[in-house]
């Protein structure tokens, strides 16, 4: 059992993976921006997110001029796959290379498949952003670290999905945002939120305001960065209700970051627990309860028992 848990929740030292994370975030943005330029807008930018797959991260089905295609980062064989409805599949190896090289090769891969697309070359939600076609700075790709990160996303996805099953109200899918480079799931109270002030680096205020048009309780995982130099789970509310930061949450290792404005649970506190999934679920449940209670959500109408396999909800 210990071996299985260790494989599902591997060590993920941010110091060792920092450069790889920076490069991979920019690669995923290039792929995500292709979908952004070809897909009608869906509420809260849900149309552009990536999904965790059995081999890595992939786009939903995308179409252009009658051709349907999907792009997948394969973090087992370390290949980027482009598969299309005309029966063709093309690939490029994932290896240490500058972002500018990845950008050029990927657009060439699309062109070979008859997919001509133009994207914004400026990364989103990144301080000191370098246009993709000029970025010779970010070159790192550590295969072992990337595989470990994907395994954390797999394990986290299972817990997030089960957490999502106990909510009847509007909820996001469990999906990966390439801008902020995190896996997230979001619940909505059903009420409008005050106008968001915006101010996210290299992200139009209109996008941020649409994303936070309604009250949310959102949770997720990201591999670290900024004031949190380690992998961590997070949970926040928008707008933050009164005294949200002082709410009691579980486990004891969770805390409220004033700098980030959200609850933080270090990944290592989950990874090293006897039952990592149970500890993570406790964090998700208790931080959501804090947001819902302090925010006076209509919990009786929004919540339900956890979903069960093959059993419709009783009504």
N, C-alpha and C positions, 0 to 999 in steps of 0.2 A: 504493500500500500504506500509506504514512504517513497518508493521509487516512482510510482505513478504520480503522486502528488508533486514530487520534485520536477518531473517532466512537464506537468501541466502548469506549474507555477515556478519557473526557473529563476535563478538569480538574474537581475537586470541592472547592473551598475551603470548609472548615468555617466559617470566620469569616463568610463571606457567606451560608451556608445554615443557621446555627445556629438562628435563630428559626423558619425553615420546618420544620426537622427536629423541633423541639419540638412544633409544632402538628400536623404530620403523624403523629407518633408517637401523639398522643392521639386523632386521628381513626381511625387503624387500630385502636386499642384499643377504641373504641366498636363498630366493625364486628366485631372479633374476639370481644368479649364476647357479642354476639348468638349467634354460633356456640357459644360456651362454654355458654350457657344452654339450648341446644337439642340438644346432641350428647352421647351417652354417652362417658364418659372412656376415652381410649386411653392406653397407656403413654407416660410422659414428656411428657404434654400435646401429643402430636402431632395430636390431633383439632382443636386450636384454631388452628393455624398458617395463615398465608397462603402462597400459592404465586406465584412470578413468572409472569406471563403475557406474551403477545405485545404487550400494551398497558400493563401495569402490575403491579398486585398484586390477587389475587382469592382468595375463599374457595373451598374444595371445595364439592361439592354438599351442601346442607343441607335438611332437611325438617321440617315441622310440620303436623300434622293432615292429612296426605296431600298437602300442597303442597310441591313441591321448588323451591328457589331458590338463586341464587348472587349474590354481590355482588362487583363489580370496580371498583377504582380505575383509571380510564383516564388514564394520564399522557401520552398523545399529544393527545387532545382536552380533557383535564382535566374529566372528567365521572365522577361516581359512578353506576354502573349497578346496578340491581336487576332481575334477569331471573328469571322464574318459569315453572313447568311448565304454567300455565294459559294461556300464550301472551302474557302481558303483560310489558312492560318499562317501568320508570320510571327517572327520572334526576334528579340534582341537580348543579349546576355546582360545580366545585372552584375556589374563589377565596378571596382573603383574607376571613376571617370568624372571629369568636370560636368557640372550641370549644363553648360553650353553644348557639350558633346551629346549628352542624353537628349537635350531639346532637339538638336539637329537630326539625330538618328530616329527619334520617335516620329517627328513630322515626316521624315522620309518613308518610314514604315507605313504611315497613314496614306501618303501619296501613292505608294505602290499598290495600295488596296483601293485606289480611286476615291479616297476621302481627302478632300481639300478643305482646310479649315484655318482660320486665323484666330489667334488667341492674344489676350493681353500678356505681354512679356514681363510685366512687373509682378513679383510675388505679393500675395496678400498676407496681412497679419504678421508681417516680418519686419522688424526694425532694420534700418540700413539695407533695404532691399536692393539687390543687384538684378538688372534684367536678365532673364534666362539665357539669352543668346550671347551675353557678355560675362557670364559667371564662370570664371576659371578658378575660383576660390574654394568652392565646396566640391570635394572630389572623393570623400571617404565612403567606403562600403564594406563593412565587416559582416561577412556572411553569417557567422555564428551569432553575433548580436541581433541581426535582423530576424533570424529564425527564432531566437528567444523572445523577441518582442512580439512576433506573430503568435507564439504559443500563449503568451500572456493575454493577447487579444482574444484568442479562442476561448480560454478559460473564463475571462471576464464576460465575453458575449453570452455564455450560458447563464451566468448569474443575472446579468442585465435582462435577458429575455424572460427568465422566470419572474423577476421583479416586475417587469412590464405586464405580465399576465394577471396581476392582481389589481388592475386599474381599468375601470369601465369608461372613464372620460377620454378625451382626446390625448393621444400619446404618440410620440415620434417612433419610428422604427429604431432598432439598435443599429447605429451607423457611424461611419468614420468621417470626420470633418478634416479635409486636407489643408484647410487654412490654418486652423489651430492645432492640427495634428493630434487629434484625440478621438477616442471611442466614446459615444455619448448616447443617453436615452433621456427624454424629456417628457414630463407630465404637465398638463395644462389645467388650470382651475375652471376655465370657460369664461373668465372675465377679461375685459380689456385692461391693458397695462398703461401706465403713464408713458408719455413719449420718451424714448431712450435718448440720452444726450449724444450718442455716437462717440467718435474719437478713437476708434480702433485703428491701429496703424495700417495704412494702405488698404482700407476697406471703406467703400462709400457709406456715408451715414444712412442713406436710404436702405441699404442692405441690412444694416444693424437694426434700424428701427422696425423694419418689416419682420425680422427674426424675433424681436421682442415686443411684438404688437399686443401680446396677451400674457397674462401672468403665468409664470412657469416655476417648476421645481425641476432642476436639471442635475444629472449626475454623470460621471464619466471617469475615464482613465487617460492619463497621458504620461509619457516616459520621462518628463522632467524638463526644467528650463526656467530661466528667470530667477525669481526668488526661491523656487523650490528645486534644488539641485539633486533631486532623486525622483524616481518613478513614484507616482501617487495616484490615488483615487480622489475625486473631489465631488462636492455637492453644493449647489447654491440656489438661491431663489431670486427671481426678478418680478416685481420690485422686492427688495428684502423687507420682510415685515418687521415691525418694531420688536426689539429685543431678540431678533433671530440669532445673532452671534452668541448670546448667552444661553441658548437652548442646550439642555443636556442631550448628548448624542452618544452613541456607542460605536466601537469599543473605546476603552480608556485611552488608547493611543491616538484617537482622532482629536483634532483641534481646529479652532477657527483661525484662519489667517486674515488678519486685518488688512494686510497689503493686497491680498487677492480678493478679499470679500467673500470667501467661501470656506466650507469645512474641508479639511484635508485629512486623508488617511494614508500614511506611507505604505507603499506597496510591500515593503519588507515585513510590515506588521501582519499583512494578509498571508504572504508567502510562507512565513515561518510558523503560522498557527497550525494546530492539529487538524482543523477543518477550515481551510481558507475560504471556501465558498460560503460557509455559514457566517464567518466573520464579515465578509464583504456584504452579504445580504443584510446583516444587522446594521451596518453603516448606511446602506441605501434606505432601509426602512425607517431608521431613527431620524435621519436628516430630512427625509420627505415628511415625516410626521411633524417635525419641528416647523417646516415651511407651511404645511397645511393647517396646523393648529394655530400658529401665530398669525397666519394670513387669513384665518377664518374661511377656509374652503368648505364646501358642502360635501364633507367626506362620506356621508351616508349614501349620497347619490353617485359618487365617483369611484368608490372602492368596492372590491369583491374578493372572494377567496382566490387563492392561487389556482391557475388553470391546471387541469388534470388531463392526462393523455386519453384521447378518445371519448371524453365525457363532455357533452354540451353543458353550458351553464344553466342551472335551473332558473326559470322565470315565473 
